[in-house]
Amino acid sequence: MSSALRSPTPRPRRMKKDESFLGKLGGTLARKRRAREVSDLQEEGKNAINSPMSPALADIHPEDTQLEENEERTMIDPTSRDDPKFKELVKVLLNWINDVLVEERIIVKQLEEDLYDGQVLQKLLEKLAGCKLNVTEVTQSEIGQKQKLQTVLEAVHDLLRPRGWALRWSVDSIHGKNLVAILHLLVSLAMHFRAPIRLPEHVTVQVVVVRKREGLLHSSHISEELTTATEMMMGRFERDAFDTLFDHAPDKLSVVKKSLITFVNKHLNKLNLEVTELETQFADGVYLVLLMGLLEDYFVPLHNFYLTPESFDQKVHNVSFAFELMLDGGLKKPKARPEDVVNLDLKSTLRVLYNLFTKYKNVE
């Protein structure tokens, strides 16, 4: 009886404490086991994709390993994502979009996450094309987003189809946050609207294509060319004498360069300036601005341009300002872009100088 009275007091407390400790320990071990299982599952998915037939590592998300039978996913190989030219392309396009939409107070930080629902693409196209699309402003549902995308992309196709460009995107690929498709779309828009940007040339990415067949994941690699040569992308106009000169008469190129150097020095020498290299000495725009002042016989206020430009943007400002002076002088808008001159594109520089030579060759 005494033992029966004694037993309930210390034991339940001790057992409760033990059970609490073991419960915590068991819960921790279970959580670790579940985390390890998830990690193993992800690793298994990666290993399936990184089979001997596709040795390059791919950054596969867990949901990418959960494919339906015959379903296909694509992703950019991490080595391509790390390529400086690819990063530059993404950066240039991001900055361009944000510049175009600055009045809309829209800031795009990530192409896949910010463009997939069609909202930003709608605003971008409306701004570039000067039109208004008949779409619902804000749509939360997937169906509504795809309907908006369909309207936006149809408007894009109407613009691009007459020029015979391949349309390498779809509603599903854009809405599925396929970065390659989004980049193809943005590059095409930049080319069509002659965006004042310099796209890096010959950007190619390796794309991993993953398909599920008979319960197993199979992968392959394909190369996607996102940009080509600048002239092919931005200069899809008629060929001129300089194209012919570069392609078929390079021996005459030196004669043309000497003639233009003689022409510009005849005027720049008045300021004790001299040009020996057309490729480099006009790239910052300073000599172009001063030359226009000399040819039109006026003084260009120094606060209108950068006398010692350091950044790319300052140089582009100078060349753009020189182009404005040319328009004021009655010249046609230069075929070259300011960015091309700044980037030491000889053909663009020659075109600009030849236009000046044609009009001002008899000016003393």
C-alpha positions as CSV (number, residue, x, y, z in Angstrom):
1,M,0.0,0.0,0.0
2,S,2.8,2.3,0.9
3,S,4.6,1.5,-2.3
4,A,1.4,2.2,-4.2
5,L,1.1,5.6,-2.6
6,R,4.8,6.4,-3.2
7,S,5.0,5.4,-6.9
8,P,2.9,8.0,-8.6
9,T,4.8,11.1,-7.5
10,P,8.4,11.0,-8.9
11,R,7.9,8.7,-11.9
12,P,5.3,10.4,-14.0
13,R,7.4,13.6,-13.9
14,R,10.5,11.8,-14.9
15,M,8.8,9.9,-17.7
16,K,7.2,13.1,-19.0
17,K,10.6,14.7,-19.1
18,D,12.1,11.7,-20.9
19,E,9.2,11.5,-23.4
20,S,9.5,15.2,-24.1
21,F,13.2,14.9,-24.8
22,L,12.8,11.8,-27.0
23,G,9.9,13.5,-28.8
24,K,12.1,16.4,-29.6
25,L,15.0,14.2,-30.6
26,G,12.7,12.0,-32.8
27,G,11.1,15.1,-34.4
28,T,14.6,16.5,-35.3
29,L,15.7,13.1,-36.7
30,A,12.5,12.9,-38.7
31,R,12.9,16.4,-40.1
32,K,16.6,15.6,-41.1
33,R,15.5,12.4,-42.7
34,R,12.8,14.2,-44.7
35,A,15.3,16.9,-45.8
36,R,17.7,14.2,-46.8
37,E,15.0,12.4,-48.8
38,V,14.2,15.6,-50.6
39,S,17.9,16.2,-51.2
40,D,18.3,12.7,-52.5
41,L,15.3,13.1,-54.8
42,Q,16.7,16.3,-56.3
43,E,20.1,14.7,-56.7
44,E,18.5,11.8,-58.4
45,G,16.7,14.1,-60.8
46,K,20.0,15.9,-61.6
47,N,21.8,12.6,-62.1
48,A,19.2,11.5,-64.6
49,I,19.7,14.6,-66.6
50,N,23.4,14.6,-66.3
51,S,23.8,11.3,-67.9
52,P,26.8,10.4,-70.0
53,M,25.0,11.7,-73.1
54,S,24.9,15.2,-71.5
55,P,28.0,15.7,-69.4
56,A,27.4,19.4,-68.8
57,L,25.9,20.3,-65.5
58,A,22.4,21.8,-65.6
59,D,20.7,23.9,-62.9
60,I,17.6,21.8,-62.5
61,H,14.9,22.9,-60.1
62,P,12.9,20.1,-58.3
63,E,9.7,20.9,-60.3
64,D,11.7,20.3,-63.5
65,T,12.2,16.7,-62.6
66,Q,8.4,16.1,-62.1
67,L,7.4,15.9,-65.8
68,E,4.4,14.2,-67.3
69,E,5.0,11.4,-69.9
70,N,6.4,13.0,-73.1
71,E,6.5,16.4,-71.5
72,E,9.5,18.6,-72.3
73,R,11.3,21.3,-70.4
74,T,14.2,23.5,-71.6
75,M,16.7,25.4,-69.5
76,I,19.9,27.3,-70.2
77,D,23.1,25.5,-69.3
78,P,24.8,27.2,-66.3
79,T,28.0,27.6,-68.3
80,S,26.1,29.8,-70.8
81,R,24.4,31.8,-68.0
82,D,27.9,32.6,-66.7
83,D,29.1,33.7,-70.1
84,P,30.0,37.5,-70.0
85,K,28.3,38.2,-73.4
86,F,25.1,36.5,-72.3
87,K,25.1,38.5,-69.0
88,E,25.7,41.7,-71.0
89,L,22.8,40.9,-73.4
90,V,20.4,40.5,-70.5
91,K,21.7,43.7,-68.8
92,V,21.4,45.7,-72.0
93,L,17.9,44.5,-72.6
94,L,16.9,45.2,-69.0
95,N,18.2,48.7,-69.1
96,W,16.5,49.3,-72.4
97,I,13.1,48.2,-71.1
98,N,13.4,50.3,-68.0
99,D,14.4,53.4,-70.1
100,V,11.4,52.9,-72.4
101,L,9.0,52.5,-69.4
102,V,10.5,55.1,-67.1
103,E,7.4,57.3,-67.4
104,E,5.2,54.3,-66.5
105,R,7.2,53.9,-63.3
106,I,7.8,50.3,-64.1
107,I,11.1,48.8,-63.1
108,V,12.0,45.3,-64.5
109,K,14.5,43.4,-62.4
110,Q,14.3,39.9,-63.8
111,L,13.1,39.1,-67.3
112,E,11.5,35.7,-66.6
113,E,9.6,36.8,-63.5
114,D,8.5,40.3,-64.7
115,L,7.6,39.6,-68.4
116,Y,5.8,36.2,-68.4
117,D,2.3,37.5,-67.6
118,G,2.1,40.0,-70.5
119,Q,1.6,43.1,-68.4
120,V,5.1,44.6,-69.0
121,L,5.2,43.4,-72.6
122,Q,1.9,45.2,-73.2
123,K,3.2,48.5,-71.9
124,L,6.5,48.1,-73.8
125,L,4.8,47.4,-77.1
126,E,2.3,50.3,-76.6
127,K,5.2,52.7,-75.9
128,L,7.3,51.5,-78.8
129,A,4.6,51.3,-81.4
130,G,2.6,54.3,-80.1
131,C,-0.6,52.2,-80.0
132,K,-3.2,51.1,-77.4
133,L,-3.9,47.4,-77.1
134,N,-7.4,46.2,-76.3
135,V,-6.6,44.1,-73.2
136,T,-7.6,44.0,-69.6
137,E,-5.1,46.0,-67.6
138,V,-4.6,43.6,-64.7
139,T,-5.2,39.9,-64.8
140,Q,-4.4,37.4,-62.1
141,S,-5.6,34.2,-63.5
142,E,-3.5,32.0,-65.8
143,I,-6.2,32.0,-68.4
144,G,-6.4,35.8,-68.3
145,Q,-2.6,36.2,-68.5
146,K,-2.4,33.9,-71.5
147,Q,-5.2,35.8,-73.3
148,K,-3.4,39.0,-72.7
149,L,-0.1,37.5,-74.0
150,Q,-2.0,36.2,-77.1
151,T,-3.2,39.7,-77.9
152,V,0.3,41.2,-77.3
153,L,2.1,38.6,-79.4
154,E,-0.4,38.8,-82.2
155,A,0.4,42.6,-82.4
156,V,4.1,41.8,-82.4
157,H,3.7,39.2,-85.2
158,D,1.8,41.8,-87.3
159,L,4.8,44.1,-87.1
160,L,7.5,41.5,-87.7
161,R,5.9,39.1,-90.2
162,P,6.2,41.4,-93.2
163,R,9.9,41.6,-92.6
164,G,10.2,37.8,-92.8
165,W,11.7,37.3,-89.3
166,A,11.4,33.9,-87.7
167,L,9.2,34.0,-84.6
168,R,10.9,31.9,-82.1
169,W,8.5,32.2,-79.2
170,S,4.9,31.3,-78.3
171,V,2.4,32.2,-75.6
172,D,3.2,29.0,-73.7
173,S,7.0,29.5,-73.8
174,I,6.7,33.1,-72.6
175,H,4.2,32.3,-69.9
176,G,6.4,29.3,-69.0
177,K,9.2,31.8,-68.2
178,N,11.4,30.3,-71.0
179,L,14.3,32.8,-70.9
180,V,15.5,31.9,-74.4
181,A,12.1,32.6,-75.9
182,I,11.8,35.9,-74.0
183,L,15.3,37.0,-75.2
184,H,14.4,36.1,-78.8
185,L,11.3,38.3,-78.5
186,L,13.1,41.2,-77.0
187,V,16.0,41.1,-79.5
188,S,13.5,41.1,-82.3
189,L,11.7,44.1,-80.9
190,A,14.9,46.0,-80.3
191,M,15.9,45.4,-84.0
192,H,12.5,46.3,-85.4
193,F,12.3,49.6,-83.4
194,R,16.0,50.4,-83.9
195,A,16.5,50.6,-80.1
196,P,19.4,53.0,-79.2
197,I,21.4,50.2,-77.6
198,R,24.4,48.1,-78.6
199,L,23.6,44.4,-78.4
200,P,26.6,42.2,-77.9
201,E,27.3,40.3,-81.1
202,H,27.2,36.5,-81.7
203,V,25.7,35.5,-78.4
204,T,25.0,31.8,-78.4
205,V,23.7,29.7,-75.5
206,Q,23.7,26.0,-74.8
207,V,20.1,24.8,-74.0
208,V,19.4,21.6,-72.1
209,V,16.2,19.9,-73.4
210,V,14.7,17.4,-70.9
211,R,11.9,15.0,-72.0
212,K,10.3,12.2,-70.1
213,R,9.8,9.0,-72.0
214,E,8.6,5.7,-70.5
215,G,9.1,7.1,-67.0
216,L,12.7,8.1,-67.6
217,L,14.2,11.5,-68.1
218,H,16.2,12.0,-71.3
219,S,18.2,15.1,-72.1
220,S,20.0,16.6,-75.1
221,H,21.8,19.8,-75.8
222,I,21.1,22.3,-78.6
223,S,22.7,25.7,-79.4
224,E,20.5,28.8,-79.7
225,E,21.9,31.8,-81.4
226,L,20.4,34.9,-79.7
227,T,22.3,37.6,-81.6
228,T,24.3,37.8,-84.8
229,A,26.6,40.6,-86.3
230,T,25.4,44.1,-85.5
231,E,25.0,45.0,-89.2
232,M,22.7,42.0,-89.7
233,M,20.7,42.8,-86.6
234,M,20.4,46.6,-86.6
235,G,21.3,47.5,-90.2
236,R,18.7,45.6,-92.2
237,F,18.4,48.3,-94.8
238,E,19.7,48.6,-98.3
239,R,23.4,48.1,-98.9
240,D,25.4,51.2,-99.8
241,A,28.7,52.0,-101.3
242,F,30.6,51.4,-98.1
243,D,29.2,47.8,-97.9
244,T,30.5,47.2,-101.4
245,L,33.8,48.9,-100.6
246,F,34.4,46.8,-97.6
247,D,33.3,43.5,-99.2
248,H,34.8,43.9,-102.7
249,A,37.3,46.7,-102.9
250,P,39.3,46.7,-99.7
251,D,42.3,48.1,-101.6
252,K,40.4,51.3,-102.3
253,L,39.5,51.7,-98.6
254,S,42.8,53.3,-97.8
255,V,42.3,55.8,-100.5
256,V,38.9,56.8,-99.1
257,K,40.3,57.0,-95.6
258,K,43.2,59.3,-96.7
259,S,40.7,61.6,-98.5
260,L,38.5,61.9,-95.4
261,I,41.6,62.5,-93.1
262,T,42.7,65.3,-95.4
263,F,39.2,66.8,-95.4
264,V,38.8,66.8,-91.6
265,N,42.3,68.0,-90.9
266,K,41.9,70.9,-93.2
267,H,39.3,72.2,-90.7
268,L,40.5,70.8,-87.4
269,N,44.0,72.2,-87.9
270,K,42.4,75.6,-87.3
271,L,42.1,74.5,-83.6
272,N,45.6,72.9,-83.7
273,L,44.0,69.5,-83.8
274,E,45.0,66.6,-86.1
275,V,43.5,63.3,-86.9
276,T,45.6,60.3,-87.9
277,E,43.2,57.4,-87.0
278,L,39.6,57.6,-88.1
279,E,38.6,54.5,-86.2
280,T,39.5,55.9,-82.8
281,Q,39.7,59.6,-82.8
282,F,36.1,60.3,-83.6
283,A,34.8,57.6,-81.1
284,D,34.2,60.0,-78.2
285,G,32.3,62.5,-80.3
286,V,34.5,65.5,-79.3
287,Y,36.1,66.0,-82.8
288,L,32.7,65.5,-84.5
289,V,31.1,68.3,-82.4
290,L,34.1,70.6,-83.0
291,L,34.1,69.8,-86.7
292,M,30.5,70.7,-87.1
293,G,31.1,74.1,-85.4
294,L,34.0,74.7,-87.8
295,L,32.0,73.6,-90.9
296,E,29.0,75.7,-90.0
297,D,31.1,78.6,-88.7
298,Y,29.8,78.9,-85.1
299,F,31.2,78.3,-81.6
300,V,29.7,75.3,-79.8
301,P,29.2,76.1,-76.1
302,L,31.4,73.8,-74.0
303,H,28.5,73.1,-71.6
304,N,26.6,71.3,-74.4
305,F,29.0,68.4,-74.6
306,Y,31.7,66.6,-72.6
307,L,35.1,67.9,-73.6
308,T,36.9,65.0,-71.9
309,P,34.3,62.2,-71.8
310,E,35.1,59.1,-69.7
311,S,32.0,56.9,-69.7
312,F,30.3,55.2,-72.6
313,D,27.1,57.2,-72.0
314,Q,29.1,60.5,-72.1
315,K,30.6,59.5,-75.5
316,V,27.2,58.5,-76.9
317,H,25.9,61.9,-75.7
318,N,28.6,63.7,-77.7
319,V,28.1,61.8,-80.9
320,S,24.3,62.1,-80.6
321,F,24.7,65.9,-80.1
322,A,26.9,66.0,-83.2
323,F,24.2,64.2,-85.1
324,E,21.7,66.9,-83.9
325,L,24.0,69.6,-85.2
326,M,24.2,67.8,-88.6
327,L,20.4,67.7,-88.8
328,D,20.3,71.4,-87.9
329,G,22.8,72.0,-90.8
330,G,20.4,70.4,-93.3
331,L,22.0,66.9,-93.5
332,K,19.9,63.8,-93.5
333,K,19.8,61.7,-90.3
334,P,23.0,59.6,-90.3
335,K,22.5,56.0,-91.2
336,A,24.9,55.0,-88.4
337,R,23.9,54.9,-84.7
338,P,25.9,56.9,-82.1
339,E,26.6,53.7,-80.2
340,D,28.3,52.2,-83.4
341,V,30.6,55.2,-83.7
342,V,31.5,55.0,-80.0
343,N,32.2,51.3,-80.4
344,L,34.9,52.0,-83.0
345,D,32.8,50.6,-85.9
346,L,34.9,52.0,-88.9
347,K,32.1,51.6,-91.5
348,S,29.7,53.7,-89.3
349,T,32.4,56.4,-88.8
350,L,33.2,56.5,-92.5
351,R,29.5,56.9,-93.4
352,V,29.2,59.9,-91.0
353,L,32.3,61.6,-92.3
354,Y,31.5,60.9,-95.9
355,N,28.2,62.7,-95.5
356,L,30.0,65.7,-94.1
357,F,32.6,65.5,-97.0
358,T,29.8,65.4,-99.6
359,K,28.2,68.7,-98.3
360,Y,31.2,70.6,-97.0
361,K,34.1,69.6,-99.3
362,N,34.3,73.1,-100.9
363,V,34.1,74.9,-97.6
364,E,37.4,76.7,-96.8
